[in-house]
Amino acid sequence: MDLLTYLQNYENYDLKQVSNGTYTTKTHDSLRISNGLWNWFSRGIGGRTAVDYIKARENLNFIGAVKYIYERTGTHRTFIFDDEISKKYEDKNVIIPQKSESCKRAKSYLLSRGIDKEIIEECIKNHLIYEEKGNENVVFVGYDKNKNIRYAFCRATNENRIMREAKGSDKKYTFRLDSVKENNRVHFFESSIDLLSYATLMKMKNLDFHNENLISLGGIFIPQTNDGVAKIPIPITNFLKENSNINEIHLHLDNDEVGRNASKVLKNILSKKYRVLDSPPPAGKDCNDYLCYVKKIKNFTKNTNEMVAQRERAR
């Protein structure tokens, strides 16, 4: 878990925004958190994860810091790995969470988010989604061209906002639904849930999502290189490299500040070679928010109705 995610969810009372995309804490004002990284200038240290920060702040070793975070997040069995599966894929450096015999909880969770039942069942059948044993997390799996598992993302199915990538995951191969036929288009989403939401919306319009390349980025931010030039997220660069036929890119990133800024930067860079369409959801924070609104599911954000009303007034 990165530090900003940890603070936003479990120590929000101490979090303070300095500027667009940059945060600090009220307790330690020399700390800066930006672009997925943190720097504690008064101590001359920095990093990415919440664990590294807690180690420094609380003067703990690695195990102590992990326990400290677990106690506050209510997580007791987050990392459970299957030895047999781990050995099978150890040459790929990814450790796959142990699979539960049932997928009932994961399926129920996805249905509650408005995802189409047949799409869920198809993903389960094709080993793209399963339920993690012990804590009922839903796991989204990514494969390379040779059908080897290279990526797994776990998301809690309860009220805890526990999200993590399995150890050794290669972000070149995030969760995706590949087109069943050659297609010159690709659609990028911030999360697996958003991807499945878009597929559901297509199906509701009697459109076949099987004919589209749908790819999750596993989160979004635009990292900066040392010379200040933005770097394209690796799931995008890898897919475009492996699919030279692509000439059209659809960006379905969130309607928040991070998503809009990322879309703007990506469009400016990628438009030099591709036709790029910035296609955020018509209303709501993200594609799933919009799907829940369309299906009249109560867990969409409070701002969705207001956003829709504004759009209607603008017409």
C-alpha positions as CSV (number, residue, x, y, z in Angstrom):
1,M,0.0,0.0,0.0
2,D,1.4,3.4,-0.9
3,L,1.6,6.0,1.8
4,L,-1.1,8.4,0.5
5,T,-3.7,5.5,0.3
6,Y,-2.9,4.5,3.8
7,L,-3.2,8.1,5.2
8,Q,-6.4,8.8,3.2
9,N,-8.1,5.7,4.6
10,Y,-6.7,5.3,8.1
11,E,-5.1,8.5,9.3
12,N,-7.1,11.1,7.3
13,Y,-7.3,13.4,10.4
14,D,-3.6,14.1,10.0
15,L,-3.5,14.5,6.2
16,K,-3.1,18.0,4.7
17,Q,-3.1,19.0,1.0
18,V,-0.3,21.4,0.1
19,S,-1.1,21.9,-3.6
20,N,-2.6,20.0,-6.5
21,G,-1.5,16.4,-6.1
22,T,0.9,17.1,-3.2
23,Y,0.2,16.3,0.5
24,T,1.9,16.5,3.9
25,T,0.8,15.7,7.4
26,K,-0.1,18.2,10.2
27,T,2.3,16.3,12.5
28,H,5.3,16.3,10.1
29,D,5.2,19.3,7.8
30,S,8.5,18.5,6.1
31,L,7.0,15.4,4.6
32,R,5.8,15.6,1.0
33,I,3.7,13.0,-0.8
34,S,3.3,13.3,-4.6
35,N,3.1,11.1,-7.7
36,G,3.0,7.9,-5.6
37,L,6.2,8.7,-3.7
38,W,7.0,10.3,-0.4
39,N,10.0,12.3,0.9
40,W,10.7,13.3,4.5
41,F,13.1,16.2,3.9
42,S,14.0,16.9,7.5
43,R,15.2,13.3,7.9
44,G,16.6,12.9,4.4
45,I,14.7,9.8,3.6
46,G,11.9,8.8,1.1
47,G,10.1,5.9,-0.5
48,R,6.8,4.7,-1.8
49,T,5.1,2.3,0.7
50,A,3.3,3.0,3.9
51,V,5.4,0.3,5.5
52,D,8.7,2.2,4.9
53,Y,7.2,5.4,6.3
54,I,5.8,3.7,9.4
55,K,9.2,2.0,10.0
56,A,10.8,5.5,10.1
57,R,8.1,7.3,12.0
58,E,7.5,4.7,14.7
59,N,11.1,3.4,14.8
60,L,10.1,-0.1,14.0
61,N,11.5,-3.0,12.0
62,F,9.7,-4.3,8.9
63,I,7.6,-6.9,10.8
64,G,6.7,-4.3,13.4
65,A,5.6,-1.8,10.8
66,V,3.5,-4.5,9.0
67,K,1.8,-5.4,12.3
68,Y,1.2,-1.7,13.1
69,I,-0.6,-1.2,9.8
70,Y,-2.6,-4.5,10.1
71,E,-3.9,-3.4,13.5
72,R,-5.3,-0.2,12.0
73,T,-6.7,-1.6,8.8
74,G,-8.4,-4.6,10.4
75,T,-6.5,-7.0,8.1
76,H,-5.3,-10.2,9.7
77,R,-4.7,-12.5,6.7
78,T,-3.9,-10.4,3.7
79,F,-1.1,-12.4,2.2
80,I,-1.9,-16.1,1.7
81,F,0.0,-17.9,-0.9
82,D,-0.4,-21.3,-2.5
83,D,3.0,-23.2,-2.5
84,E,2.2,-25.4,-5.4
85,I,1.0,-22.5,-7.7
86,S,3.9,-20.4,-6.5
87,K,6.5,-23.0,-7.5
88,K,4.9,-23.3,-10.9
89,Y,5.3,-19.7,-11.6
90,E,8.4,-18.8,-9.6
91,D,10.4,-18.3,-12.8
92,K,7.9,-15.5,-13.6
93,N,8.6,-13.9,-10.2
94,V,4.9,-13.7,-9.3
95,I,3.4,-15.3,-6.3
96,I,-0.3,-16.1,-6.8
97,P,-2.7,-15.9,-3.9
98,Q,-4.3,-19.2,-2.9
99,K,-7.6,-20.0,-4.6
100,S,-10.7,-20.7,-2.6
101,E,-12.9,-23.6,-3.6
102,S,-15.8,-21.2,-3.8
103,C,-16.2,-18.0,-5.7
104,K,-19.5,-17.1,-4.1
105,R,-18.3,-14.0,-2.1
106,A,-16.3,-12.5,-5.0
107,K,-19.2,-13.1,-7.4
108,S,-21.7,-11.5,-5.0
109,Y,-19.4,-8.5,-4.5
110,L,-19.1,-7.9,-8.3
111,L,-22.8,-8.2,-8.7
112,S,-23.3,-5.6,-6.0
113,R,-21.2,-3.3,-8.1
114,G,-23.5,-3.7,-11.1
115,I,-21.3,-6.0,-13.1
116,D,-23.2,-8.3,-15.5
117,K,-23.6,-11.9,-14.1
118,E,-22.7,-13.6,-17.4
119,I,-19.5,-11.4,-17.8
120,I,-18.5,-12.4,-14.2
121,E,-19.1,-16.1,-14.9
122,E,-17.2,-15.9,-18.2
123,C,-14.2,-14.4,-16.4
124,I,-14.3,-17.0,-13.7
125,K,-14.5,-19.8,-16.3
126,N,-11.5,-18.3,-18.2
127,H,-9.5,-18.1,-14.9
128,L,-9.4,-14.3,-15.1
129,I,-11.1,-13.9,-11.8
130,Y,-11.2,-16.0,-8.6
131,E,-11.7,-15.7,-4.9
132,E,-8.7,-15.7,-2.5
133,K,-8.8,-18.4,0.2
134,G,-9.0,-17.2,3.8
135,N,-10.1,-13.6,3.3
136,E,-12.6,-13.8,0.3
137,N,-10.8,-11.1,-1.7
138,V,-11.6,-11.0,-5.4
139,V,-8.4,-11.6,-7.5
140,F,-8.0,-10.2,-11.0
141,V,-5.4,-12.1,-13.1
142,G,-3.2,-10.9,-16.0
143,Y,-1.5,-13.1,-18.5
144,D,1.3,-12.7,-21.1
145,K,1.1,-13.7,-24.7
146,N,2.1,-17.3,-23.8
147,K,-0.8,-17.6,-21.3
148,N,1.5,-17.5,-18.3
149,I,0.2,-15.7,-15.2
150,R,2.3,-12.6,-14.7
151,Y,0.0,-10.4,-12.6
152,A,-2.6,-10.6,-9.9
153,F,-4.5,-7.8,-8.2
154,C,-6.5,-8.4,-5.0
155,R,-9.4,-6.4,-3.7
156,A,-11.4,-6.8,-0.5
157,T,-15.0,-7.8,-0.9
158,N,-16.0,-6.3,2.5
159,E,-16.0,-2.7,3.8
160,N,-12.2,-2.6,4.1
161,R,-10.5,-0.7,1.3
162,I,-7.8,-3.3,1.0
163,M,-6.2,-3.3,-2.5
164,R,-2.8,-4.8,-3.4
165,E,-0.9,-6.4,-6.2
166,A,0.4,-9.9,-5.6
167,K,4.2,-10.1,-4.9
168,G,6.2,-10.2,-8.1
169,S,3.3,-8.9,-10.3
170,D,4.5,-7.6,-13.7
171,K,2.5,-4.5,-14.5
172,K,3.1,-5.0,-18.2
173,Y,0.4,-7.7,-18.0
174,T,-2.4,-6.2,-16.0
175,F,-6.0,-7.6,-16.0
176,R,-7.5,-7.3,-19.5
177,L,-10.1,-8.7,-21.9
178,D,-8.5,-9.1,-25.3
179,S,-10.5,-8.8,-28.5
180,V,-11.4,-12.2,-30.1
181,K,-10.6,-10.8,-33.5
182,E,-7.9,-8.4,-34.8
183,N,-8.9,-4.9,-33.8
184,N,-7.1,-1.6,-34.2
185,R,-8.6,-0.1,-31.1
186,V,-7.8,-0.3,-27.4
187,H,-9.6,1.0,-24.3
188,F,-7.7,1.8,-21.1
189,F,-9.2,2.0,-17.6
190,E,-7.8,2.8,-14.2
191,S,-9.2,-0.3,-12.5
192,S,-10.4,-3.8,-13.3
193,I,-13.8,-2.9,-11.8
194,D,-14.1,0.0,-14.3
195,L,-13.2,-2.3,-17.2
196,L,-15.9,-4.8,-16.3
197,S,-18.3,-1.9,-15.8
198,Y,-17.7,-0.7,-19.3
199,A,-18.1,-4.2,-20.7
200,T,-21.4,-4.3,-18.9
201,L,-22.5,-1.0,-20.3
202,M,-21.6,-2.2,-23.8
203,K,-23.7,-5.3,-23.3
204,M,-26.7,-3.2,-22.1
205,K,-26.5,-1.4,-25.4
206,N,-26.4,-4.7,-27.3
207,L,-22.7,-4.1,-28.3
208,D,-20.2,-7.0,-28.2
209,F,-17.3,-6.2,-25.8
210,H,-15.6,-9.3,-27.1
211,N,-14.6,-7.3,-30.2
212,E,-12.7,-4.7,-28.1
213,N,-9.4,-4.7,-26.3
214,L,-10.1,-3.6,-22.7
215,I,-7.1,-3.1,-20.4
216,S,-6.9,-2.1,-16.8
217,L,-3.9,0.1,-15.8
218,G,-4.0,-1.0,-12.2
219,G,-4.2,2.6,-11.0
220,I,-3.1,5.8,-12.6
221,F,-0.6,8.6,-12.1
222,I,1.9,10.2,-14.5
223,P,5.4,9.7,-13.1
224,Q,8.1,12.3,-14.0
225,T,11.5,11.4,-15.2
226,N,14.6,13.4,-14.0
227,D,14.3,15.7,-16.9
228,G,10.7,16.6,-16.1
229,V,9.2,14.6,-19.1
230,A,6.2,12.5,-18.4
231,K,6.5,8.8,-18.7
232,I,3.7,6.7,-20.1
233,P,2.4,3.9,-17.7
234,I,4.0,0.6,-18.6
235,P,0.7,-1.3,-19.3
236,I,0.1,1.1,-22.2
237,T,3.6,1.1,-23.6
238,N,3.9,-2.7,-23.4
239,F,0.5,-3.3,-25.1
240,L,1.2,-0.8,-27.9
241,K,4.6,-2.4,-28.4
242,E,3.2,-5.9,-28.7
243,N,0.3,-4.8,-30.9
244,S,1.6,-2.7,-33.8
245,N,-1.7,-2.7,-35.5
246,I,-3.3,-0.4,-33.0
247,N,-4.0,3.1,-34.2
248,E,-6.9,4.3,-32.0
249,I,-6.8,4.7,-28.2
250,H,-9.7,5.4,-25.9
251,L,-9.0,6.7,-22.4
252,H,-11.7,6.0,-19.9
253,L,-10.0,7.5,-16.8
254,D,-11.8,8.9,-13.8
255,N,-13.6,12.2,-13.6
256,D,-11.4,13.4,-10.6
257,E,-8.4,15.7,-10.8
258,V,-5.9,12.9,-11.1
259,G,-7.8,11.1,-13.9
260,R,-8.4,14.3,-15.9
261,N,-4.8,15.4,-15.6
262,A,-3.5,12.0,-16.6
263,S,-5.9,11.9,-19.6
264,K,-4.6,15.3,-20.7
265,V,-1.0,14.4,-20.5
266,L,-1.4,11.0,-22.2
267,K,-3.5,12.5,-25.0
268,N,-0.8,15.1,-25.6
269,I,2.0,12.5,-25.8
270,L,0.1,9.6,-27.6
271,S,-1.6,11.9,-30.2
272,K,1.7,12.2,-32.0
273,K,1.3,8.6,-33.3
274,Y,-2.3,7.5,-32.5
275,R,-5.8,8.8,-32.7
276,V,-6.6,9.4,-29.0
277,L,-10.1,9.9,-27.6
278,D,-10.6,11.1,-24.1
279,S,-13.8,9.3,-23.1
280,P,-14.5,9.6,-19.3
281,P,-17.8,8.3,-18.0
282,P,-20.7,10.7,-18.7
283,A,-21.4,11.2,-15.0
284,G,-20.0,10.0,-11.7
285,K,-16.4,9.6,-10.5
286,D,-15.6,6.5,-12.7
287,C,-17.1,3.9,-15.0
288,N,-18.4,1.8,-12.1
289,D,-20.0,4.9,-10.5
290,Y,-21.8,5.6,-13.8
291,L,-22.9,2.0,-14.2
292,C,-24.4,2.0,-10.7
293,Y,-26.2,5.2,-11.6
294,V,-27.6,3.7,-14.8
295,K,-28.7,0.6,-12.9
296,K,-30.0,2.7,-10.0
297,I,-27.8,0.9,-7.5
298,K,-27.4,2.9,-4.3
299,N,-23.6,2.7,-3.9
300,F,-22.7,5.3,-6.5
301,T,-21.2,8.5,-5.2
302,K,-23.4,11.3,-3.9
303,N,-22.2,13.7,-6.6
304,T,-23.5,11.6,-9.5
305,N,-27.0,12.9,-9.4
306,E,-25.8,16.5,-9.3
307,M,-23.4,15.9,-12.2
308,V,-26.2,14.4,-14.3
309,A,-28.5,17.3,-13.5
310,Q,-25.8,19.8,-14.5
311,R,-25.3,18.0,-17.8
312,E,-29.1,18.1,-18.4
313,R,-29.3,21.8,-17.6
314,A,-26.3,22.4,-20.0
315,R,-28.3,20.8,-22.8
